[in-house]
Amino acid sequence: MKMEVQQFFNLPMGEKKKLWPKPGEIEGFGQAFVVSEEQKLNWGDRFYMITLPTYLRNPHLFPNLHLAFRETMEAYSVELKHLAMKLLDLMAEALGMDPNDMRLLFEEGHQGIRMNNYPPCPEPELAIGLSSHSDAVGLTILVQVNEMEGLQIKKNGVWVPIKPLPNAFVVNIGDIMEIISNGIYKSVEHRATVNSDKERVPVATFYNPKLDGEMGPAPSLITPQTPPLFKRISVADYYSGM
């Protein structure tokens, strides 16, 4: 997978532009938008696509990937779903949740994969790889194609760099998991920095509840002593309100 992602970003720009987002779409190859003169610019390219469920795949993206890349991403998306479900099962157990609460919400979940390429930046102090944010998802599972440092998380008001480990994933808790856990698990504020020496190529897989589900604090976590901190909402309404 790492080799295929690197080869994708090494393609001529003309090839990658065939995957440019269509008007009104967020999927495809491109860059972040500039919304103000004051913003610190995101430095780099990204390719984002919905991978699961298969009926939501963009018809002008997935079928147009080179065969080896398409087959690799097909297999990777399935394996990452299995990994996400295993993690969610373990988290439900650690929380003392009814495991069905988690399974029913995520079993047929929504998955997207975003690949970023942050090339060396001649003036890294004027740019940012990815601005500070938390992920509006259940889980983010991150792997580094080239083990280059750049991810930072905010802890107690301080930005802490996360050193990539060989052959390991980094898992971030997203906003949805904070809601489901009724605030026990906290969504992680993070950002990506750039440097002047070497490119960084991370691949993030976002795993979310099924779109026709309803989410809120897990019923098995609500007691008179631990009332709900969040309202229940349909997953579709949650995303339409973003």
N, C-alpha and C positions, 0 to 999 in steps of 0.2 A: 504493500500500500504506500509506504513512504517513497519508494522509487517512482511509482506512478504519479504521485502528487508532485514530486519535484520535476518530473518530465513534463507534466502539464504546464507548470509555471514557466518552464524553459521553451515552450512553444513560441513561434513567432506571434507578434501581437495580432496580426491579421487572422490567425487561426483562433485565438482566444476571443476576438471581437465577434466571432460567429455566435458566441454564447452570451452576448451583451443582453442585459435585461430589457424586456419590452416595456413600453410605457405603462406605468402603474404597477409594475411588478418589482419584487425585491430579489427574486432568484436570478442567478446568472453571474457572469464575471464582470468586475468593475471596481469602482472605488467609492468611498463614502462621499456624501454631498457636503459642499461648503454652504453653511447657512448664515454665517456672519463673518465680518472682517476680523473680529476679535478672537474667534475660536482658534485653538491650537490644532493645526491640520493633522488629520490621520494620514500616516505615511505608509503607503503600500496598497497592494491589490488584494482582492478577495473573490472567491468563488463559492456561492451558496446555492444549495438545492435541497428541496424536500425529498427524502428518500423513502419514508414509510408513513402511512400505508401506501402501497404502490399506486392506488387509484388517484392519489393526489400529486403524483409526479408530473412535472411540467413537460408537455409533449415536445417542446422544442429544445429541451436540455438533455435529459438523460439519454434518449435515443441517439443524440448527435455526438456523444462522447466517443473517443476512439475506443475500439472494442476492448483492448486490454484494460484500459482505465475503467470502462463501464463494468466489466466483469469483476474487477477488483473492488470497486465501490459497492457493487451488489452484494458480494460476499461480506465485505466489511460492515455494511449497514445491518445485516442479519446478526453477525457476531456481536456488534455493539448493542443491539436490542437485547440479546441474551445476557450480556454483561450488566446492562442497566436494570433488567428485571431481577437479577441476582442481588445487586446492590440494594434495590428497593425492598426486596424480601428481608435482607439483613437489617435494614434501617427500621422496617416495621417491627421486627423482633426486638431490636434495641429499645424502641419507643414503648414497647408493650402494647402495640396496636393489634387489632384484629387483622391478620394478614390479608383477609378478603377485601378490607377497605382499600388497601394499596393495589392489590391485583386487579380488582374490578375497574379501577380508574386508569391503570397504565397498561394493561395487557395488550390492548389494541391501540397503543399510543401513537402519537405523532412524533416523527423524528426528522430533524434537519441536520445537514452537515455543512460546516463552513471551513474552507481552507483559506489561510492568509499567507501572503508573502510580503514580509517587511524587508526590503533591500537595505543595504548600507545607506545611511543618511548623512550627507556632508555637514548638516547643522542640526544634530539631534536635539539640541536645546530648544529649537523652534518647532519641533514636530512631536507627535505622539503616535505610537503604533495603533492603539485603540484607546479612546477616551475612557475615563473612569465611569463605571456602571456596574449594576448587578444584572444578572440574567433573568428575564421574565419566563423562566422555564422550570421544569422539575429538577433535572440534573444536567450538568455539562461535563462531558468526559473529554479531556484534552490529551493529545499526544503530540510530541515534538518530532517533526521530520528530521531536523538537524538539531542536536542537543544544545541549542543556543538560549542563554538566559534572556528574559524579557518580561515574563509575567510577574506582576506584583499584586499583592492583596493588601487591603487596608485593615490593620489591627490596632485598636486603641489609638486611632488617629495617625498612625505611622504606616508608611508604605513599606512593605516587607517583600524583598525579592524571593521568588520561588525557583530554586535551582532544579533544572530538569534532571531526572534520573534515567539512566539507560533502560530501555525496554519497560517503561512504566507509564501509567496513566496518572493524570491529575484530575480529581473529581471535585467540581464546585457545586455547592448547594445553591439552587435557584430560588426565586421568589415564590414559586408554586409550592416547593417543598417546605418553605417557612410557613405558608398558610396551612398546608395539610398537617404539619406537626404542631400546629397551634403555637408557633413561636419558639418551640424547643430547639429546632435547627434554624440557624440564621443564614439568610442569603448573603453571599460573599460579595462585597464591593471589590472590584479589581480593575486593572488597566494593563496595557501592554506598552512597553517602552521600545525605543529603537536605538541603534548605535551606529557609529561611523565605520565599523570594521567589517562586519559580517551580516549576511541576511539571516532572518529567522523565519521558519516555516512551521507554524502550528496548525493542527487540524482539530476543530472542536465539533463534537457531536452533541446535539441538544435533544434530550428525551423528555416528552411531555405527555399529559393525560390525553385520552381519546377526545376528539373534538365534540362528540355528542354527549359527553359526560358532564357531571356537575361536581364542582370542587368546593372545599371548605375545610375547616378543621375536622380531622377524622372523628366520627362519632364515638369511637372507643376511647378517645383521649379527653372527652368532655365530662367533667364532674362538677358538683357544686363548688368544689375548691378550685377547679381549673375551668372557668367558663370560656366560651369561644372568644378569641381575640379578633376574628375575621368573620365576615358574612359569607354565606354560601352564594355561589354564582355559577352559571353555566360556563363551561370552558370556552364555548364560542363567544359568549358575551365578554369574557375576560380578554380575549385577544382582539375583539372588535373595538374595545375601549382603549387600546394602546395607541 
